[in-house]
Amino acid sequence: MTLTERLRERISRAFYNHGLLCASYPIPIILFTALCILACCYPLLKLPLPGTGPVEFSTPVKDYAPPGPATGPQHGDPGERPDWYVGAPVAYIQQIFVKATVSPWQKNFLAVDVFRSPLSRVFQLVEEIRNHALRDSSGVRSLEEVCLQVTDLLPGLRKLRNLLPEHGCLLLSPGNFWQNDRERFNADPDIIKTIHQHEPKTLQTSATLKDLLFGLPGRYSGVNLYNRRRVVSYTITLGLQRYDSRFLSSLRSRLKLLHPSPNCSLREENVVHVHFKEEIGIAELIPLVTTYIILFAYIYFSTRKIDMVKSKWGLALAAVVTVLSSLLMSVGLCTLFGLTPTLNGGEIFPYLVVVIGLENVLVLTKSVVSTPVDLEVKLRIAQGLSNESWSIMKNMATELGIILIGYFTLVPAIQEFCLFAVVGLVSDFFLQMFFFTTVLSIDIRRMEV
């Protein structure tokens, strides 16, 4: 017996035993599957719904003026302006980005001590920013006059009263971990522990305190015990109540004069406007709703041709639930392992439906109903799965191979889609084998009764 034949026999036997299991214990299997779906979808509770994520719009920084309440913006083609770009913004955010490389890094160096030097510069920068003032013909303007003033913290943030600004300018930096006190920082024996002591012990998919104070995702800061690149990055984030181009230009010039660097980049071509949607709109739901209506109709008309099933509507609904649950599980699992989706859900979900497909659902149904009707239900399910086991696994391997080839294109958007597609395929296979197969066994048993 060749290797292929032995492998085919083992796969067929495994599918046969699995079919017996699902048909023998349908209720426990469905409950187990439901718990798995809920567990994998838990991270979605803290993610925005598809189409509700923040959207961006850029305008030239030259001659920038906030749009009026009804007149609209001054820049760009009116056809390209988003509807939300009206009225003055809530605040302006300006970040001063600092990037340092620790070199050379000797083997006997401790990360706790090496990171101390680049992080200690933040206290000097914060002091220079707070003390900066613009003197011109209109008078003297300090940061206190243009910054966004914050008052009391929200009830949920009061436990972080010593780390977040209160009753003053909205200014965030890694120095907040030590109340912007250099002496407290120098006396801290373990700065990495201080930075991570407020990190959540449970699953957290939204921004953490470290992300907020460092001004960028924590994994890009480089401040951890496993940093191999020896690069430390952080920002000083300013919240401004109004856009004062002359004050910001003078601050930029002052910092460049005090900290000259050949790698300093001044990017001031555009102002990026970020809008957070309050509620999901009908337009964002149309692609998703249309996709699943077509999906349901396709499955229903495909199962109409199969006579030996009790409820064609029930099987169609179970197939739609299988595909939808696999999509939600794929996003939840990717979020669980740190891959938060940057693509709009309305853009990626319909394509994932195409990738996941419904081939196995229809193949399994036809294979089971074509088995001899005089056999017991669990034997019919087992034999039906066993007959199609080899083709199902071959198709699965082919699809994974194609996705793997797409991943090595090294295009970030394609790589992200491929990762989601792999997790989606595995999730869909799991649900087809456990959820849909069990529902099919229940339907066949009802047909015999």
C-alpha positions, 0 to 999 in steps of 0.5 A: 500500500502506497503512502497516499493510499495509507493517508487516504485510508486514515483520513477516511477512518477519522471522518467516519469516526467523527460522523458517528460522534456527531450523530450519536451526541448531537445536543452536546456537540451543538452546545460545545460548538456554541461555546467555542463560537462565543469564546472566539467572538469575545474580543469582538465586544471591544472592536467597532462594528464593520463600517463604524471605525474612524475615517480620515480625510486630509487637507493641505496645511498651507492656508488651513482654516477650520470649515464653517458649520454649513459652508464646508471646507476650503480645500479639495473638490466638493465632490470629494469632501466627506459629509462629516467635514463641517464645523470646528473640530473638537481638538487638534493633536500634535505629536513630537516623535522621538526615535533613538537607537541603542548602539552598541549593545553589549551582551552584558547590558541589562534592558532595564538600564539601557532603556533608561537613557533614551527615556530620560530625554522625555523630561527635558523635552516636556519642560522645553515644550511647556516653557515655550512662548511665541513673542510677536507683534500681537503679544506673547502666547504660551502653551497654556493659551493654545492647549486643550484644558482638561478638568476632572477625569472620567469616573472610570479613569480616576484610578489613574489620577497620578498618570493622566493630566488633570486640571491643566493642558492635555499633554501626554508622554512616557514621563507621565509614568513618573508624574513627569518627575526626573528624580522619581524616574532616576530612583525607579529600580525597574522602569520596565515594570513601572511601564507595564504594571497597568497593562491588563492581565486579561484580553485587551483589544483596545488601546492600553495605558502604555499605548496612550502615553507612548503615543503609538502601539506598544509593540512599536515602542521597543521598550520590553525585555525582548527587544532585538532591534534596540530601537526605542520610539515614543511621542509627546502628544499635545492636545490643542484647542485651536490650530495656531500655525505660527505657534507650532512653527516656532515650537518646531523651530525651537526644538530643531534648534535645541536638538539638531539631527540629520535624521529629523524630518519635517512633514507638514504638507497635510492636516489629517482629520479623523472622524469617529462615527456615532452609529452605523449607517444604512450605506455601510450595511448594504454590502454585508446584508446583500452578501448574506441574502444572496448567500441564503438564496444560493444555498436554499435553491441548491438544497431544493434539488435534494429530496431526502432532507426534511427542512430545506430552509433549516439547512440553508439557515444552518449553512448561513450561520456556519459561514457568518460564525466562521467570519466572526470567529476569524476576526475574533481569533486574529484580534486575540493574537494581536492582529487587529483588522485595519481593513474596513469590515464591509470591504473584507467580509464579502471577499472572505465569504467567497474564499470560505465558500459553501462547497463542503456544505453542499457536498456533505449534504449530497453525500449523506442523502445518497447513502442507503436509506435502510442504514441507521442515521449515524451510519449514514452520516459517518459513511457520507463523511467518509466518502468525501473526506479525501476530496474535502482535505485535498480542497482544503490543502489547495486553498491553503496553498494558494493563500500561502502563495498570496501571503508571500507577495509581501504586499501588506494589504494582501498579507493581512487578507491572507492571514484572515482567510487562513483563520477563516478557512480553519474556522469554517472547516471546524464549524462544518465538521461539528455544527453543520454535520450535527444539524444535518444528522438531526434533519436526516433523523427527522426525515426518517421519523 
